[in-house]
Amino acid sequence: MKTPTISAVRGAICVERDDQALISSAAQKLYRTLLETNNLDEGMVASLLITQTGDLTSLNPATGLRIGGYCASVPLFCMGELEIAGMMSRVIRMLLTTNCYVEDLKPVFLDGAERLRPDLFPD
């Protein structure tokens, strides 16, 4: 069997309220924690897909990452999260794709977003 040449890992974070500084800080915290938890450096990041719920409108999380000095050479794509009845509010999600295979990547869910994945974070 051929060894994979890429990997991907997901993460999510809840934001206290729709505020530019809070969105920027949350995006930076989630991205930094994804890197640290998985022992990655930015040179290993091929691209980053970001979604945010519709109640976060004051700042694009990709802008928040750039404000923090992250992702200068990482392609970023940000879009709105699909609206589903009963969905969790004020959430930023990330799908980080690496340009190399990394075994056993660990998803990161922070600041209440753990509730999105009770299979990974049981009470």
N, C-alpha and C positions, 0 to 999 in steps of 0.2 A: 504494500500500500504506500502511496506517495505521501510524503510529509506535507502538511498544509504550509502555505507561504504567507498567510495573514492570520490575524486573530482579531477578536472584537470583545469588548466588555461594556456592560451597561451600568448606568448609575442614575440616581434621582435625588433631588433635594427639595424640601418645602421651604417656601419663602414666607416670612411673617406677614408682609403686606406689599402691595404694589408701590414700590419706592425704588428709584433708580439706584441708590447706594446699596440697598438690600439685595436687589437683583444682581448687581455687579459682584457684591461680596459672596453671594450664594453660588453664582456660576464659578467664580474663582476657587471657592472652597471645594466644590464638587470635583472640578477638574484636577486640582492639586491632590486631592485625596485619591482619586482614581489612579493618578500617576504613582503616588507614594505607596499605596496599598499593593500595587502590582509591580513595583520596582521597575517602572518605566521612565524613560526620559523623553522629552519632546521630539528628539530625533527619530524616535521609534513610532511616532504618531503619523499615520497616513492621512487621516481625515477625522473630523468630528461632526456628527449630526446632533443637533440640539432641538428639542421641542420645548414649548412652554404653554401652559394653560392660558385660555383666553382672558383670564382675570389679571394677568401680568402684562400690562401694556406700556409701562413708562420707560422700559429699556429693553433692547435686544440683548440676551445673554452673551451673544458673540461679541458685541461691543464691550460688555463688561469684562470679558476675558482679555480683550486687547487693551483696555484701560489698565488692567493689572499686569500688563507686560507679557501675557501668555500668547501663544499661537501665532507668532509673527510670520511663520512660514507654513502653518498648518491650514489646509482648506477647511473652512467652517461653513456649515449650512444650517440655518435656523428656520424653523417653521412652527406654526400653531399646532397644538395637540388636538387630536380629534375629540370633539365634544360628545360625551356619552352621559346619559342620565345617571346621576349619583356619583360622578367621578370626583376624585379628590381635587380640591382647589389649590391654587398658587404653587404649582409644581414645575420645576425645570428638570428635564430628562436629557441624558447624554448617551450616545452610542459612539464609543471611541474605537476606531479601527487602526490596528498597527500595520506597519509595512513589513513585518516579519512574524514568524510563528512564536508565540509565547504560551507555554503550557500553564494550565490551571489559573487563568485570570479570575479574579474575585470581584463580583459586582459590589457596588458601593451605594447604599441608600442611607441618607442622612436627614436629621432634623424632622423626623416624623414620616418621611417617605418610606420607611421600613414597612409601614402598613400596606404599601402596594404589593409587597411580596411576602406574605405570611409563610410561604413555603421555605423561604430563605431565612426569615427573621421571626420565628415563632415567639409568642409572648412568654 
